């Protein structure tokens, strides 16, 4: 059995551009969900370091819930169960002159929420890897918590955070295949449509 490259290039570069559109949408969803996940993860990691139980207990529950339930369940719940319960329905919106369908919004938010839980643990581990003497040095200079984190701790924590960040982006690219269940025509669904 031989692989026919002519057929491969014919479908890849076909005028309708189904494959390239699916590839572009996969990359776009991955990048936007990763940015959302990093922002949520940073906020969750900083709140989790708090000694106030009103701040760190809800974050612990969020991390536990997002890491403990299947991502597919989270995607379907966010898109369909919230609308069926009358809580929230993702409608198409116009953003910078482009129409963003509701299912793509739900995909980005669901993947971002899930990624935020994993990033919270990665960032928390990175912050924990910074030597305690660095905290003491910052406090002795009169720095508050925010300035201490921004100027001393987080820059040093990035050396621990960056390698898992690359791994998480790879996982995010793979996880985008799950959003095909809510009708997002990313790379997997584009391929299935052509082979059908």
C-alpha positions in Angstrom: 0.0 0.0 0.0 1.5 3.3 -1.1 0.7 6.8 0.1 -0.6 9.0 -2.7 0.9 12.4 -2.1 -1.0 13.9 -5.1 -4.4 13.2 -3.4 -3.0 14.6 -0.1 -2.0 17.9 -1.7 -5.2 18.1 -3.8 -7.3 18.0 -0.6 -5.0 20.2 1.4 -4.9 22.9 -1.2 -8.5 22.6 -2.5 -10.3 25.8 -3.3 -12.7 25.5 -0.4 -9.7 25.5 2.0 -11.4 23.2 4.5 -8.2 21.8 5.9 -6.4 25.2 6.1 -9.5 26.8 7.7 -9.6 24.0 10.3 -5.9 24.3 10.9 -6.2 28.1 11.4 -9.2 27.7 13.7 -7.3 25.0 15.8 -4.4 27.3 16.2 -6.6 30.4 17.0 -8.6 28.5 19.7 -5.4 27.1 21.2 -3.7 30.4 21.5 -6.7 32.3 22.8 -7.6 29.5 25.3 -3.9 29.4 26.4 -3.9 33.2 27.0 -7.1 32.9 29.0 -5.7 29.9 30.9 -2.4 31.7 31.8 -4.3 34.8 33.1 -6.7 32.7 35.2 -3.8 30.5 36.3 -1.8 33.5 37.5 -4.7 34.9 39.4 -5.6 31.5 40.9 -2.0 30.8 41.9 -1.7 34.2 43.7 -5.1 33.7 45.4 -4.1 30.2 46.4 -1.1 31.5 48.2 -3.3 33.7 50.4 -3.7 32.7 54.1 -7.3 34.0 54.0 -9.6 31.0 53.6 -12.2 33.1 51.8 -9.7 33.6 49.0 -7.8 30.3 48.8 -10.7 27.8 49.4 -12.8 28.7 46.4 -9.6 28.6 44.2 -8.8 25.1 45.6 -12.3 24.0 44.8 -12.0 25.4 41.2 -8.7 23.6 40.7 -10.0 20.4 42.1 -13.2 20.6 39.9 -11.5 21.5 36.7 -8.7 18.9 37.1 -11.0 16.2 38.3 -13.7 16.2 35.7 -13.2 15.2 32.0 -12.6 18.1 29.7 -15.3 16.8 27.3 -17.9 17.0 30.1 -16.8 20.6 30.8 -17.1 21.6 27.2 -20.6 20.0 26.7 -21.8 21.4 30.1 -20.6 24.9 29.3 -22.2 25.0 25.9 -25.4 23.0 26.3 -26.3 22.6 29.9 -26.1 26.3 30.7 -28.4 27.1 27.8 -30.8 24.3 28.5 -31.1 25.4 32.2 -31.8 29.0 31.0 -28.7 30.3 32.7 -26.6 31.5 29.8 -26.7 31.0 26.0 -23.7 31.6 23.8 -25.0 33.9 21.0 -23.0 34.9 17.9 -21.2 38.2 18.6 -19.4 40.7 16.3 -15.8 41.4 17.4 -13.7 43.8 15.3 -15.9 43.3 12.3 -15.9 39.5 12.5 -18.8 37.3 13.5 -17.7 35.0 16.3 -20.1 32.0 16.6 -21.3 31.0 20.1 -19.7 27.5 19.9 -16.3 29.0 19.3 -16.7 31.3 22.3 -17.8 28.3 24.4 -14.8 26.3 23.2 -12.3 29.1 24.1 -13.8 29.7 27.5 -14.1 25.9 28.4 -10.6 25.2 27.3 -9.3 28.4 29.0 -11.1 27.5 32.3 -9.6 24.0 32.2 -6.2 25.3 31.4 -6.4 27.9 34.1 -6.5 25.1 36.7 -3.4 23.4 35.4 -1.6 26.7 35.0 -2.5 27.6 38.6 -0.6 24.6 39.9 2.3 25.2 37.5 2.7 28.8 38.6 2.2 27.9 42.2 5.0 25.4 41.9 7.2 28.0 40.2 6.6 30.5 43.0 7.3 27.8 45.5 10.7 27.1 43.9 11.9 30.6 44.6 14.2 30.7 47.6 12.6 32.1 50.8 15.5 34.5 51.1 14.3 36.4 48.1 11.0 37.1 49.9 12.8 38.3 52.9 15.1 40.5 50.8 12.1 42.1 49.2 10.3 42.7 52.4 13.4 44.2 54.0 13.3 46.7 51.1 9.8 47.6 52.1 8.1 46.0 49.1 4.4 45.0 49.4 3.1 41.6 48.1 2.3 42.9 44.6 5.6 44.6 44.0 7.5 41.7 45.6 5.8 39.2 43.2 6.1 41.5 40.2 9.7 42.5 40.6 11.4 39.6 42.4 9.5 36.4 42.7 7.7 36.0 39.3 10.8 36.7 37.1 12.7 34.0 39.0 9.7 31.6 38.9 9.5 31.8 35.1 12.6 29.5 34.8 10.5 26.8 36.4 7.2 27.8 34.7 8.4 27.9 31.0 9.1 24.2 30.3 5.7 23.0 31.5 4.1 25.9 29.7 5.3 24.5 26.4 4.0 21.1 27.3 0.6 22.6 28.2 0.4 24.3 24.8 1.0 20.9 23.1 -1.8 19.4 25.3 -4.0 22.4 24.4 -3.5 21.7 20.6 -4.5 18.1 21.2 -7.5 19.1 23.3 -9.0 21.3 20.6 -10.2 18.1 18.9 -12.7 17.8 21.7 -14.5 20.9 20.7 -15.8 19.2 17.5 -18.6 17.7 19.7 -20.2 21.2 19.9 -19.8 21.8 16.2 -16.6 23.8 16.0 -15.1 23.0 12.6 -11.5 22.7 13.7 -8.9 20.4 12.0 -10.5 17.1 13.2 -14.0 17.9 12.1 -12.7 19.3 8.8 -10.9 16.0 8.1 -13.9 13.9 9.1 -16.1 16.0 6.7 -13.8 15.4 3.8 -13.4 11.6 4.4 -17.2 11.1 4.9 
